Amino acid sequence: MTRQPDSPRHIVATPGDADTVLRRLIRDGWVARDGFALPDPAWDVTGSRLVLHGRVTDTESLQLAVLAAARGAGIVAICDAESTLGRALVDDLSRLGTVRQGSQPEPADGGNAVADLVPEQRALLDRLAAGDTIAAAAAAEFLSLRTANRRIAEARALFGVRTTREAVLAYLRQRGPQA
């Protein structure tokens, strides 16, 4: 199965930053739409390359943004990432994949893949590097074995390797020494 690239997930502080990100996404072929409510009744909207944008000012808009991201839409949310609402948004979106904060461009291919790992993948790779089996790592992280295997497969694809051992080695090499 070919891994489809992640939909963009950006949290920015100002409407100007949102415009900068949106212009770049539109140039890359994304279709921008104001608000976080999805017009398409189909669950998976990944193929439509739709990016929704707007302010996240309350829990309702936060829930709509996270639901849209889970369904495959790109998100550009205007929100203070340091506020309680902003931290909740970052946490929820991070469970789906990489979340970019600010208007900086996404790194080109060949960058540091460790930055693109979700926290579950990092935790699993850390445990595998320490010698745990996938089953033991999954249990320690409160994940099903199937979910753990899927997260590791995504990490292998991200690092561009075929085996879990190669993924762990690539992770350790890119992560560098820990303090």
C-alpha angles and dihedrals in degrees: 000000000000115000112236115221116258119262110247117264115189132171113194133177102222140033088242090059089048090053091051092051093043093051090053092048093047089050087054092054103268121138112227123215128178117240131025101257111108116227094199115087091205112102098223111055095164094114093056091066089220119168117194122202140183146104121308103212104148142018092268093059089043091054092047091050093049092046091050090050091049089053091054104264121135116244132211106180124186105214140125101259091204095058122092090254091046093051090050090051093049091048094049095045092045089063087064098047143284118355118199119207120205128008099291114132120254113263117263120249113285092044125123106306091192089074089058095054119107116233092257091056092049092049092048093047091048090053092046089050088053090056104264121141118240090254092052092045091049092051092047091051093045092244130134115250089245092054091046091051090049092050091049091048089052089050091051089053091047092052092041095236133128104219135052090234090057090048092052091049092048090048093051092046094050096039092054126199117332122226 
